[in-house]
């Protein structure tokens, strides 16, 4: 689960300005954290198909945000690609 403190830390790391909480960059970073958490959960709970479906929805949502970024700002897309890949 993404705690409030961890979410705040992710937002502050990826925000574009001081009050930014909903830009595609921030949303991709938050979704990536959730994907990482659910992936770890599924390693120990292999038959949890409900969480697996949620994971697939999150991956699809992240892909949509990344496509939007590639159209609107290729430079920001390149930056977020490194976040998604975990570099």
PDB file of N, CA, C and O in Angstrom:
ATOM      1  N   UNK A   1       0.839  -1.177   0.000  1.00  0.00           N
ATOM      2  CA  UNK A   1       0.000   0.000   0.000  1.00  0.00           C
ATOM      3  C   UNK A   1       0.888   1.244   0.000  1.00  0.00           C
ATOM      4  O   UNK A   1       1.921   1.286   0.667  1.00  0.00           O
ATOM      5  N   UNK A   2       0.481   2.219  -0.732  1.00  0.00           N
ATOM      6  CA  UNK A   2       1.237   3.463  -0.837  1.00  0.00           C
ATOM      7  C   UNK A   2       0.809   4.383   0.303  1.00  0.00           C
ATOM      8  O   UNK A   2      -0.289   4.940   0.275  1.00  0.00           O
ATOM      9  N   UNK A   3       1.665   4.542   1.295  1.00  0.00           N
ATOM     10  CA  UNK A   3       1.328   5.370   2.446  1.00  0.00           C
ATOM     11  C   UNK A   3       1.379   6.849   2.070  1.00  0.00           C
ATOM     12  O   UNK A   3       1.929   7.237   1.039  1.00  0.00           O
ATOM     13  N   UNK A   4       0.789   7.653   2.939  1.00  0.00           N
ATOM     14  CA  UNK A   4       0.716   9.088   2.677  1.00  0.00           C
ATOM     15  C   UNK A   4       2.114   9.718   2.613  1.00  0.00           C
ATOM     16  O   UNK A   4       2.373  10.579   1.772  1.00  0.00           O
ATOM     17  N   UNK A   5       2.990   9.292   3.487  1.00  0.00           N
ATOM     18  CA  UNK A   5       4.339   9.870   3.488  1.00  0.00           C
ATOM     19  C   UNK A   5       5.112   9.477   2.229  1.00  0.00           C
ATOM     20  O   UNK A   5       5.820  10.300   1.649  1.00  0.00           O
ATOM     21  N   UNK A   6       4.975   8.218   1.811  1.00  0.00           N
ATOM     22  CA  UNK A   6       5.665   7.777   0.602  1.00  0.00           C
ATOM     23  C   UNK A   6       5.107   8.490  -0.627  1.00  0.00           C
ATOM     24  O   UNK A   6       5.856   8.881  -1.522  1.00  0.00           O
ATOM     25  N   UNK A   7       3.785   8.656  -0.661  1.00  0.00           N
ATOM     26  CA  UNK A   7       3.149   9.344  -1.779  1.00  0.00           C
ATOM     27  C   UNK A   7       3.605  10.806  -1.833  1.00  0.00           C
ATOM     28  O   UNK A   7       3.872  11.333  -2.913  1.00  0.00           O
ATOM     29  N   UNK A   8       3.693  11.454  -0.680  1.00  0.00           N
ATOM     30  CA  UNK A   8       4.158  12.836  -0.621  1.00  0.00           C
ATOM     31  C   UNK A   8       5.595  12.945  -1.114  1.00  0.00           C
ATOM     32  O   UNK A   8       5.948  13.898  -1.808  1.00  0.00           O
ATOM     33  N   UNK A   9       6.421  11.968  -0.756  1.00  0.00           N
ATOM     34  CA  UNK A   9       7.818  11.969  -1.193  1.00  0.00           C
ATOM     35  C   UNK A   9       7.908  11.815  -2.711  1.00  0.00           C
ATOM     36  O   UNK A   9       8.707  12.494  -3.357  1.00  0.00           O
ATOM     37  N   UNK A  10       7.092  10.925  -3.285  1.00  0.00           N
ATOM     38  CA  UNK A  10       7.088  10.714  -4.737  1.00  0.00           C
ATOM     39  C   UNK A  10       6.615  11.982  -5.444  1.00  0.00           C
ATOM     40  O   UNK A  10       7.193  12.387  -6.453  1.00  0.00           O
ATOM     41  N   UNK A  11       5.570  12.603  -4.916  1.00  0.00           N
ATOM     42  CA  UNK A  11       5.040  13.831  -5.521  1.00  0.00           C
ATOM     43  C   UNK A  11       6.100  14.925  -5.493  1.00  0.00           C
ATOM     44  O   UNK A  11       6.336  15.585  -6.506  1.00  0.00           O
ATOM     45  N   UNK A  12       6.743  15.124  -4.338  1.00  0.00           N
ATOM     46  CA  UNK A  12       7.734  16.209  -4.241  1.00  0.00           C
ATOM     47  C   UNK A  12       8.934  15.972  -5.157  1.00  0.00           C
ATOM     48  O   UNK A  12       9.566  16.924  -5.615  1.00  0.00           O
ATOM     49  N   UNK A  13       9.247  14.707  -5.423  1.00  0.00           N
ATOM     50  CA  UNK A  13      10.382  14.403  -6.298  1.00  0.00           C
ATOM     51  C   UNK A  13      10.074  14.689  -7.768  1.00  0.00           C
ATOM     52  O   UNK A  13      10.970  15.064  -8.525  1.00  0.00           O
ATOM     53  N   UNK A  14       8.818  14.516  -8.179  1.00  0.00           N
ATOM     54  CA  UNK A  14       8.481  14.608  -9.599  1.00  0.00           C
ATOM     55  C   UNK A  14       7.614  15.805  -9.971  1.00  0.00           C
ATOM     56  O   UNK A  14       7.270  15.960 -11.143  1.00  0.00           O
ATOM     57  N   UNK A  15       7.258  16.640  -9.030  1.00  0.00           N
ATOM     58  CA  UNK A  15       6.390  17.766  -9.360  1.00  0.00           C
ATOM     59  C   UNK A  15       7.127  18.823 -10.177  1.00  0.00           C
ATOM     60  O   UNK A  15       8.338  19.003 -10.048  1.00  0.00           O
ATOM     61  N   UNK A  16       6.371  19.508 -11.012  1.00  0.00           N
ATOM     62  CA  UNK A  16       6.955  20.517 -11.900  1.00  0.00           C
ATOM     63  C   UNK A  16       7.057  21.876 -11.222  1.00  0.00           C
ATOM     64  O   UNK A  16       7.935  22.671 -11.558  1.00  0.00           O
ATOM     65  N   UNK A  17       6.170  22.152 -10.273  1.00  0.00           N
ATOM     66  CA  UNK A  17       6.206  23.370  -9.476  1.00  0.00           C
ATOM     67  C   UNK A  17       5.693  23.042  -8.085  1.00  0.00           C
ATOM     68  O   UNK A  17       5.301  21.904  -7.827  1.00  0.00           O
ATOM     69  N   UNK A  18       5.690  23.998  -7.202  1.00  0.00           N
ATOM     70  CA  UNK A  18       5.425  23.742  -5.786  1.00  0.00           C
ATOM     71  C   UNK A  18       4.055  23.131  -5.505  1.00  0.00           C
ATOM     72  O   UNK A  18       3.938  22.295  -4.608  1.00  0.00           O
ATOM     73  N   UNK A  19       3.029  23.517  -6.234  1.00  0.00           N
ATOM     74  CA  UNK A  19       1.682  23.021  -5.959  1.00  0.00           C
ATOM     75  C   UNK A  19       1.219  21.952  -6.942  1.00  0.00           C
ATOM     76  O   UNK A  19       0.031  21.636  -7.001  1.00  0.00           O
ATOM     77  N   UNK A  20       2.131  21.403  -7.700  1.00  0.00           N
ATOM     78  CA  UNK A  20       1.791  20.397  -8.706  1.00  0.00           C
ATOM     79  C   UNK A  20       1.562  19.036  -8.048  1.00  0.00           C
ATOM     80  O   UNK A  20       2.468  18.473  -7.434  1.00  0.00           O
ATOM     81  N   UNK A  21       0.350  18.519  -8.182  1.00  0.00           N
ATOM     82  CA  UNK A  21       0.054  17.182  -7.669  1.00  0.00           C
ATOM     83  C   UNK A  21      -0.621  16.306  -8.705  1.00  0.00           C
ATOM     84  O   UNK A  21      -0.872  15.131  -8.434  1.00  0.00           O
ATOM     85  N   UNK A  22      -0.924  16.833  -9.881  1.00  0.00           N
ATOM     86  CA  UNK A  22      -1.683  16.054 -10.843  1.00  0.00           C
ATOM     87  C   UNK A  22      -1.145  16.037 -12.256  1.00  0.00           C
ATOM     88  O   UNK A  22      -1.832  15.585 -13.172  1.00  0.00           O
ATOM     89  N   UNK A  23       0.068  16.520 -12.454  1.00  0.00           N
ATOM     90  CA  UNK A  23       0.623  16.491 -13.803  1.00  0.00           C
ATOM     91  C   UNK A  23       0.877  15.038 -14.211  1.00  0.00           C
ATOM     92  O   UNK A  23       0.990  14.167 -13.348  1.00  0.00           O
ATOM     93  N   UNK A  24       0.968  14.773 -15.501  1.00  0.00           N
ATOM     94  CA  UNK A  24       1.228  13.398 -15.941  1.00  0.00           C
ATOM     95  C   UNK A  24       2.509  12.812 -15.348  1.00  0.00           C
ATOM     96  O   UNK A  24       2.582  11.608 -15.100  1.00  0.00           O
ATOM     97  N   UNK A  25       3.509  13.649 -15.122  1.00  0.00           N
ATOM     98  CA  UNK A  25       4.764  13.175 -14.530  1.00  0.00           C
ATOM     99  C   UNK A  25       4.521  12.597 -13.140  1.00  0.00           C
ATOM    100  O   UNK A  25       4.994  11.509 -12.812  1.00  0.00           O
ATOM    101  N   UNK A  26       3.784  13.336 -12.341  1.00  0.00           N
ATOM    102  CA  UNK A  26       3.481  12.896 -10.979  1.00  0.00           C
ATOM    103  C   UNK A  26       2.601  11.647 -11.012  1.00  0.00           C
ATOM    104  O   UNK A  26       2.822  10.705 -10.251  1.00  0.00           O
ATOM    105  N   UNK A  27       1.616  11.646 -11.889  1.00  0.00           N
ATOM    106  CA  UNK A  27       0.713  10.499 -11.967  1.00  0.00           C
ATOM    107  C   UNK A  27       1.458   9.234 -12.381  1.00  0.00           C
ATOM    108  O   UNK A  27       1.205   8.162 -11.832  1.00  0.00           O
ATOM    109  N   UNK A  28       2.366   9.346 -13.336  1.00  0.00           N
ATOM    110  CA  UNK A  28       3.150   8.188 -13.769  1.00  0.00           C
ATOM    111  C   UNK A  28       4.020   7.688 -12.617  1.00  0.00           C
ATOM    112  O   UNK A  28       4.147   6.479 -12.424  1.00  0.00           O
ATOM    113  N   UNK A  29       4.614   8.591 -11.858  1.00  0.00           N
ATOM    114  CA  UNK A  29       5.468   8.189 -10.740  1.00  0.00           C
ATOM    115  C   UNK A  29       4.658   7.468  -9.658  1.00  0.00           C
ATOM    116  O   UNK A  29       5.106   6.459  -9.112  1.00  0.00           O
ATOM    117  N   UNK A  30       3.473   7.983  -9.352  1.00  0.00           N
ATOM    118  CA  UNK A  30       2.626   7.347  -8.337  1.00  0.00           C
ATOM    119  C   UNK A  30       2.161   5.971  -8.818  1.00  0.00           C
ATOM    120  O   UNK A  30       2.204   4.995  -8.070  1.00  0.00           O
ATOM    121  N   UNK A  31       1.726   5.908 -10.055  1.00  0.00           N
ATOM    122  CA  UNK A  31       1.263   4.625 -10.604  1.00  0.00           C
ATOM    123  C   UNK A  31       2.409   3.615 -10.617  1.00  0.00           C
ATOM    124  O   UNK A  31       2.194   2.434 -10.343  1.00  0.00           O
ATOM    125  N   UNK A  32       3.620   4.065 -10.930  1.00  0.00           N
ATOM    126  CA  UNK A  32       4.773   3.169 -10.945  1.00  0.00           C
ATOM    127  C   UNK A  32       5.043   2.608  -9.551  1.00  0.00           C
ATOM    128  O   UNK A  32       5.356   1.426  -9.411  1.00  0.00           O
ATOM    129  N   UNK A  33       4.926   3.439  -8.526  1.00  0.00           N
ATOM    130  CA  UNK A  33       5.102   2.961  -7.152  1.00  0.00           C
ATOM    131  C   UNK A  33       4.058   1.911  -6.802  1.00  0.00           C
ATOM    132  O   UNK A  33       4.375   0.900  -6.175  1.00  0.00           O
ATOM    133  N   UNK A  34       2.811   2.150  -7.206  1.00  0.00           N
ATOM    134  CA  UNK A  34       1.751   1.186  -6.936  1.00  0.00           C
ATOM    135  C   UNK A  34       1.990  -0.126  -7.680  1.00  0.00           C
ATOM    136  O   UNK A  34       1.752  -1.206  -7.138  1.00  0.00           O
ATOM    137  N   UNK A  35       2.461  -0.027  -8.923  1.00  0.00           N
ATOM    138  CA  UNK A  35       2.754  -1.218  -9.715  1.00  0.00           C
ATOM    139  C   UNK A  35       3.860  -2.035  -9.044  1.00  0.00           C
ATOM    140  O   UNK A  35       3.773  -3.261  -8.975  1.00  0.00           O
ATOM    141  N   UNK A  36       4.893  -1.361  -8.553  1.00  0.00           N
ATOM    142  CA  UNK A  36       5.980  -2.057  -7.879  1.00  0.00           C
ATOM    143  C   UNK A  36       5.478  -2.794  -6.638  1.00  0.00           C
ATOM    144  O   UNK A  36       5.872  -3.931  -6.381  1.00  0.00           O
ATOM    145  N   UNK A  37       4.603  -2.133  -5.871  1.00  0.00           N
ATOM    146  CA  UNK A  37       4.069  -2.750  -4.661  1.00  0.00           C
ATOM    147  C   UNK A  37       3.229  -3.984  -4.994  1.00  0.00           C
ATOM    148  O   UNK A  37       3.388  -5.036  -4.373  1.00  0.00           O
ATOM    149  N   UNK A  38       2.341  -3.851  -5.969  1.00  0.00           N
ATOM    150  CA  UNK A  38       1.471  -4.971  -6.333  1.00  0.00           C
ATOM    151  C   UNK A  38       2.285  -6.108  -6.935  1.00  0.00           C
ATOM    152  O   UNK A  38       1.963  -7.275  -6.714  1.00  0.00           O
ATOM    153  N   UNK A  39       3.322  -5.797  -7.682  1.00  0.00           N
ATOM    154  CA  UNK A  39       4.184  -6.835  -8.253  1.00  0.00           C
ATOM    155  C   UNK A  39       4.846  -7.654  -7.148  1.00  0.00           C
ATOM    156  O   UNK A  39       4.913  -8.880  -7.238  1.00  0.00           O
ATOM    157  N   UNK A  40       5.332  -6.984  -6.112  1.00  0.00           N
ATOM    158  CA  UNK A  40       5.930  -7.690  -4.981  1.00  0.00           C
ATOM    159  C   UNK A  40       4.881  -8.548  -4.265  1.00  0.00           C
ATOM    160  O   UNK A  40       5.171  -9.670  -3.849  1.00  0.00           O
ATOM    161  N   UNK A  41       3.680  -8.024  -4.126  1.00  0.00           N
ATOM    162  CA  UNK A  41       2.589  -8.767  -3.496  1.00  0.00           C
ATOM    163  C   UNK A  41       2.288 -10.049  -4.271  1.00  0.00           C
ATOM    164  O   UNK A  41       2.070 -11.107  -3.682  1.00  0.00           O
ATOM    165  N   UNK A  42       2.281  -9.938  -5.591  1.00  0.00           N
ATOM    166  CA  UNK A  42       1.938 -11.093  -6.419  1.00  0.00           C
ATOM    167  C   UNK A  42       3.036 -12.156  -6.440  1.00  0.00           C
ATOM    168  O   UNK A  42       2.774 -13.303  -6.802  1.00  0.00           O
ATOM    169  N   UNK A  43       4.249 -11.794  -6.060  1.00  0.00           N
ATOM    170  CA  UNK A  43       5.309 -12.790  -5.990  1.00  0.00           C
ATOM    171  C   UNK A  43       5.037 -13.795  -4.869  1.00  0.00           C
ATOM    172  O   UNK A  43       5.386 -14.970  -4.981  1.00  0.00           O
ATOM    173  N   UNK A  44       4.420 -13.329  -3.800  1.00  0.00           N
ATOM    174  CA  UNK A  44       4.123 -14.227  -2.687  1.00  0.00           C
ATOM    175  C   UNK A  44       2.707 -14.783  -2.744  1.00  0.00           C
ATOM    176  O   UNK A  44       2.444 -15.845  -2.180  1.00  0.00           O
ATOM    177  N   UNK A  45       1.798 -14.094  -3.408  1.00  0.00           N
ATOM    178  CA  UNK A  45       0.405 -14.537  -3.517  1.00  0.00           C
ATOM    179  C   UNK A  45       0.080 -14.777  -4.991  1.00  0.00           C
ATOM    180  O   UNK A  45      -0.577 -13.960  -5.636  1.00  0.00           O
ATOM    181  N   UNK A  46       0.537 -15.879  -5.496  1.00  0.00           N
ATOM    182  CA  UNK A  46       0.455 -16.164  -6.932  1.00  0.00           C
ATOM    183  C   UNK A  46      -0.968 -16.321  -7.449  1.00  0.00           C
ATOM    184  O   UNK A  46      -1.219 -16.086  -8.631  1.00  0.00           O
ATOM    185  N   UNK A  47      -1.898 -16.710  -6.597  1.00  0.00           N
ATOM    186  CA  UNK A  47      -3.265 -16.962  -7.054  1.00  0.00           C
ATOM    187  C   UNK A  47      -4.212 -15.798  -6.806  1.00  0.00           C
ATOM    188  O   UNK A  47      -5.426 -15.958  -6.936  1.00  0.00           O
ATOM    189  N   UNK A  48      -3.687 -14.638  -6.453  1.00  0.00           N
ATOM    190  CA  UNK A  48      -4.514 -13.462  -6.192  1.00  0.00           C
ATOM    191  C   UNK A  48      -4.872 -12.788  -7.515  1.00  0.00           C
ATOM    192  O   UNK A  48      -4.232 -11.824  -7.935  1.00  0.00           O
ATOM    193  N   UNK A  49      -5.900 -13.314  -8.152  1.00  0.00           N
ATOM    194  CA  UNK A  49      -6.269 -12.826  -9.480  1.00  0.00           C
ATOM    195  C   UNK A  49      -6.916 -11.446  -9.449  1.00  0.00           C
ATOM    196  O   UNK A  49      -6.856 -10.725 -10.445  1.00  0.00           O
ATOM    197  N   UNK A  50      -7.526 -11.061  -8.344  1.00  0.00           N
ATOM    198  CA  UNK A  50      -8.124  -9.733  -8.246  1.00  0.00           C
ATOM    199  C   UNK A  50      -7.037  -8.654  -8.271  1.00  0.00           C
ATOM    200  O   UNK A  50      -7.181  -7.634  -8.944  1.00  0.00           O
ATOM    201  N   UNK A  51      -5.967  -8.887  -7.542  1.00  0.00           N
ATOM    202  CA  UNK A  51      -4.854  -7.930  -7.561  1.00  0.00           C
ATOM    203  C   UNK A  51      -4.162  -7.936  -8.913  1.00  0.00           C
ATOM    204  O   UNK A  51      -3.696  -6.896  -9.378  1.00  0.00           O
ATOM    205  N   UNK A  52      -4.093  -9.098  -9.547  1.00  0.00           N
ATOM    206  CA  UNK A  52      -3.479  -9.182 -10.874  1.00  0.00           C
ATOM    207  C   UNK A  52      -4.257  -8.334 -11.879  1.00  0.00           C
ATOM    208  O   UNK A  52      -3.659  -7.661 -12.719  1.00  0.00           O
ATOM    209  N   UNK A  53      -5.589  -8.365 -11.795  1.00  0.00           N
ATOM    210  CA  UNK A  53      -6.409  -7.560 -12.694  1.00  0.00           C
ATOM    211  C   UNK A  53      -6.183  -6.070 -12.428  1.00  0.00           C
ATOM    212  O   UNK A  53      -6.102  -5.269 -13.359  1.00  0.00           O
ATOM    213  N   UNK A  54      -6.083  -5.711 -11.153  1.00  0.00           N
ATOM    214  CA  UNK A  54      -5.785  -4.324 -10.807  1.00  0.00           C
ATOM    215  C   UNK A  54      -4.436  -3.883 -11.323  1.00  0.00           C
ATOM    216  O   UNK A  54      -4.272  -2.746 -11.764  1.00  0.00           O
ATOM    217  N   UNK A  55      -3.465  -4.787 -11.269  1.00  0.00           N
ATOM    218  CA  UNK A  55      -2.133  -4.493 -11.796  1.00  0.00           C
ATOM    219  C   UNK A  55      -2.191  -4.224 -13.298  1.00  0.00           C
ATOM    220  O   UNK A  55      -1.565  -3.284 -13.789  1.00  0.00           O
ATOM    221  N   UNK A  56      -2.930  -5.035 -14.012  1.00  0.00           N
ATOM    222  CA  UNK A  56      -3.044  -4.837 -15.462  1.00  0.00           C
ATOM    223  C   UNK A  56      -3.719  -3.507 -15.787  1.00  0.00           C
ATOM    224  O   UNK A  56      -3.346  -2.840 -16.752  1.00  0.00           O
ATOM    225  N   UNK A  57      -4.704  -3.123 -14.990  1.00  0.00           N
ATOM    226  CA  UNK A  57      -5.361  -1.822 -15.197  1.00  0.00           C
ATOM    227  C   UNK A  57      -4.380  -0.670 -14.949  1.00  0.00           C
ATOM    228  O   UNK A  57      -4.364   0.311 -15.692  1.00  0.00           O
ATOM    229  N   UNK A  58      -3.568  -0.800 -13.903  1.00  0.00           N
ATOM    230  CA  UNK A  58      -2.584   0.243 -13.616  1.00  0.00           C
ATOM    231  C   UNK A  58      -1.539   0.360 -14.719  1.00  0.00           C
ATOM    232  O   UNK A  58      -1.147   1.465 -15.092  1.00  0.00           O
ATOM    233  N   UNK A  59      -1.096  -0.762 -15.232  1.00  0.00           N
ATOM    234  CA  UNK A  59      -0.104  -0.741 -16.315  1.00  0.00           C
ATOM    235  C   UNK A  59      -0.689  -0.054 -17.546  1.00  0.00           C
ATOM    236  O   UNK A  59      -0.008   0.718 -18.220  1.00  0.00           O
ATOM    237  N   UNK A  60      -1.960  -0.344 -17.831  1.00  0.00           N
ATOM    238  CA  UNK A  60      -2.621   0.281 -18.967  1.00  0.00           C
ATOM    239  C   UNK A  60      -2.776   1.789 -18.761  1.00  0.00           C
ATOM    240  O   UNK A  60      -2.582   2.572 -19.691  1.00  0.00           O
ATOM    241  N   UNK A  61      -3.126   2.185 -17.540  1.00  0.00           N
ATOM    242  CA  UNK A  61      -3.279   3.610 -17.240  1.00  0.00           C
ATOM    243  C   UNK A  61      -1.941   4.330 -17.365  1.00  0.00           C
ATOM    244  O   UNK A  61      -1.874   5.438 -17.897  1.00  0.00           O
ATOM    245  N   UNK A  62      -0.874   3.695 -16.871  1.00  0.00           N
ATOM    246  CA  UNK A  62       0.455   4.304 -16.979  1.00  0.00           C
ATOM    247  C   UNK A  62       0.864   4.448 -18.439  1.00  0.00           C
ATOM    248  O   UNK A  62       1.450   5.461 -18.820  1.00  0.00           O
ATOM    249  N   UNK A  63       0.562   3.449 -19.258  1.00  0.00           N
ATOM    250  CA  UNK A  63       0.875   3.513 -20.676  1.00  0.00           C
ATOM    251  C   UNK A  63       0.142   4.674 -21.344  1.00  0.00           C
ATOM    252  O   UNK A  63       0.709   5.365 -22.191  1.00  0.00           O
ATOM    253  N   UNK A  64      -1.110   4.887 -20.967  1.00  0.00           N
ATOM    254  CA  UNK A  64      -1.878   6.004 -21.528  1.00  0.00           C
ATOM    255  C   UNK A  64      -1.236   7.337 -21.169  1.00  0.00           C
ATOM    256  O   UNK A  64      -1.118   8.221 -22.018  1.00  0.00           O
ATOM    257  N   UNK A  65      -0.822   7.485 -19.919  1.00  0.00           N
ATOM    258  CA  UNK A  65      -0.157   8.727 -19.509  1.00  0.00           C
ATOM    259  C   UNK A  65       1.167   8.918 -20.241  1.00  0.00           C
ATOM    260  O   UNK A  65       1.520  10.039 -20.608  1.00  0.00           O
ATOM    261  N   UNK A  66       1.890   7.838 -20.452  1.00  0.00           N
ATOM    262  CA  UNK A  66       3.167   7.935 -21.158  1.00  0.00           C
ATOM    263  C   UNK A  66       2.961   8.308 -22.629  1.00  0.00           C
ATOM    264  O   UNK A  66       3.748   9.073 -23.187  1.00  0.00           O
ATOM    265  N   UNK A  67       1.917   7.777 -23.257  1.00  0.00           N
ATOM    266  CA  UNK A  67       1.616   8.155 -24.636  1.00  0.00           C
ATOM    267  C   UNK A  67       1.269   9.641 -24.727  1.00  0.00           C
ATOM    268  O   UNK A  67       1.684  10.331 -25.658  1.00  0.00           O
ATOM    269  N   UNK A  68       0.499  10.124 -23.743  1.00  0.00           N
ATOM    270  CA  UNK A  68       0.151  11.546 -23.699  1.00  0.00           C
ATOM    271  C   UNK A  68       1.425  12.381 -23.587  1.00  0.00           C
ATOM    272  O   UNK A  68       1.584  13.369 -24.303  1.00  0.00           O
ATOM    273  N   UNK A  69       2.330  11.988 -22.693  1.00  0.00           N
ATOM    274  CA  UNK A  69       3.578  12.733 -22.529  1.00  0.00           C
ATOM    275  C   UNK A  69       4.422  12.713 -23.796  1.00  0.00           C
ATOM    276  O   UNK A  69       5.058  13.711 -24.132  1.00  0.00           O
ATOM    277  N   UNK A  70       4.434  11.592 -24.496  1.00  0.00           N
ATOM    278  CA  UNK A  70       5.246  11.523 -25.717  1.00  0.00           C
ATOM    279  C   UNK A  70       4.707  12.461 -26.789  1.00  0.00           C
ATOM    280  O   UNK A  70       5.470  13.003 -27.588  1.00  0.00           O
ATOM    281  N   UNK A  71       3.392  12.650 -26.804  1.00  0.00           N
ATOM    282  CA  UNK A  71       2.801  13.580 -27.773  1.00  0.00           C
ATOM    283  C   UNK A  71       3.031  15.031 -27.372  1.00  0.00           C
ATOM    284  O   UNK A  71       3.358  15.861 -28.220  1.00  0.00           O
ATOM    285  N   UNK A  72       2.867  15.343 -26.098  1.00  0.00           N
ATOM    286  CA  UNK A  72       2.904  16.735 -25.641  1.00  0.00           C
ATOM    287  C   UNK A  72       4.304  17.252 -25.322  1.00  0.00           C
ATOM    288  O   UNK A  72       4.621  18.410 -25.593  1.00  0.00           O
ATOM    289  N   UNK A  73       5.141  16.386 -24.745  1.00  0.00           N
ATOM    290  CA  UNK A  73       6.471  16.839 -24.349  1.00  0.00           C
ATOM    291  C   UNK A  73       7.460  15.679 -24.400  1.00  0.00           C
ATOM    292  O   UNK A  73       7.616  14.953 -23.418  1.00  0.00           O
ATOM    293  N   UNK A  74       8.122  15.503 -25.525  1.00  0.00           N
ATOM    294  CA  UNK A  74       9.069  14.384 -25.655  1.00  0.00           C
ATOM    295  C   UNK A  74      10.202  14.413 -24.615  1.00  0.00           C
ATOM    296  O   UNK A  74      10.680  13.358 -24.199  1.00  0.00           O
ATOM    297  N   UNK A  75      10.624  15.588 -24.201  1.00  0.00           N
ATOM    298  CA  UNK A  75      11.704  15.674 -23.209  1.00  0.00           C
ATOM    299  C   UNK A  75      11.242  15.122 -21.862  1.00  0.00           C
ATOM    300  O   UNK A  75      11.966  14.356 -21.226  1.00  0.00           O
ATOM    301  N   UNK A  76      10.050  15.502 -21.426  1.00  0.00           N
ATOM    302  CA  UNK A  76       9.515  14.977 -20.166  1.00  0.00           C
ATOM    303  C   UNK A  76       9.228  13.488 -20.282  1.00  0.00           C
ATOM    304  O   UNK A  76       9.362  12.751 -19.305  1.00  0.00           O
ATOM    305  N   UNK A  77       8.836  13.041 -21.469  1.00  0.00           N
ATOM    306  CA  UNK A  77       8.591  11.612 -21.685  1.00  0.00           C
ATOM    307  C   UNK A  77       9.887  10.828 -21.498  1.00  0.00           C
ATOM    308  O   UNK A  77       9.882   9.762 -20.883  1.00  0.00           O
ATOM    309  N   UNK A  78      10.986  11.344 -22.019  1.00  0.00           N
ATOM    310  CA  UNK A  78      12.274  10.669 -21.866  1.00  0.00           C
ATOM    311  C   UNK A  78      12.679  10.582 -20.397  1.00  0.00           C
ATOM    312  O   UNK A  78      13.218   9.567 -19.956  1.00  0.00           O
ATOM    313  N   UNK A  79      12.417  11.647 -19.643  1.00  0.00           N
ATOM    314  CA  UNK A  79      12.721  11.649 -18.215  1.00  0.00           C
ATOM    315  C   UNK A  79      11.892  10.605 -17.477  1.00  0.00           C
ATOM    316  O   UNK A  79      12.415   9.876 -16.633  1.00  0.00           O
ATOM    317  N   UNK A  80      10.613  10.532 -17.790  1.00  0.00           N
ATOM    318  CA  UNK A  80       9.725   9.600 -17.102  1.00  0.00           C
ATOM    319  C   UNK A  80       9.983   8.158 -17.534  1.00  0.00           C
ATOM    320  O   UNK A  80       9.678   7.230 -16.785  1.00  0.00           O
ATOM    321  N   UNK A  81      10.532   7.959 -18.716  1.00  0.00           N
ATOM    322  CA  UNK A  81      10.865   6.612 -19.158  1.00  0.00           C
ATOM    323  C   UNK A  81      11.921   6.003 -18.250  1.00  0.00           C
ATOM    324  O   UNK A  81      11.873   4.811 -17.947  1.00  0.00           O
ATOM    325  N   UNK A  82      12.867   6.815 -17.818  1.00  0.00           N
ATOM    326  CA  UNK A  82      13.884   6.310 -16.891  1.00  0.00           C
ATOM    327  C   UNK A  82      13.274   5.978 -15.534  1.00  0.00           C
ATOM    328  O   UNK A  82      13.739   5.055 -14.865  1.00  0.00           O
ATOM    329  N   UNK A  83      12.241   6.710 -15.112  1.00  0.00           N
ATOM    330  CA  UNK A  83      11.552   6.417 -13.851  1.00  0.00           C
ATOM    331  C   UNK A  83      10.798   5.106 -13.960  1.00  0.00           C
ATOM    332  O   UNK A  83      10.820   4.292 -13.036  1.00  0.00           O
ATOM    333  N   UNK A  84      10.134   4.899 -15.083  1.00  0.00           N
ATOM    334  CA  UNK A  84       9.354   3.687 -15.285  1.00  0.00           C
ATOM    335  C   UNK A  84      10.264   2.462 -15.309  1.00  0.00           C
ATOM    336  O   UNK A  84       9.911   1.412 -14.772  1.00  0.00           O
ATOM    337  N   UNK A  85      11.422   2.596 -15.923  1.00  0.00           N
ATOM    338  CA  UNK A  85      12.349   1.463 -16.025  1.00  0.00           C
ATOM    339  C   UNK A  85      13.130   1.249 -14.742  1.00  0.00           C
ATOM    340  O   UNK A  85      13.850   0.259 -14.610  1.00  0.00           O
ATOM    341  N   UNK A  86      12.993   2.173 -13.788  1.00  0.00           N
ATOM    342  CA  UNK A  86      13.650   2.009 -12.491  1.00  0.00           C
ATOM    343  C   UNK A  86      15.099   2.411 -12.446  1.00  0.00           C
ATOM    344  O   UNK A  86      15.858   1.877 -11.637  1.00  0.00           O
ATOM    345  N   UNK A  87      15.505   3.328 -13.280  1.00  0.00           N
ATOM    346  CA  UNK A  87      16.892   3.770 -13.307  1.00  0.00           C
ATOM    347  C   UNK A  87      17.084   4.984 -12.433  1.00  0.00           C
ATOM    348  O   UNK A  87      18.196   5.502 -12.331  1.00  0.00           O
TER     349      UNK A  87
END
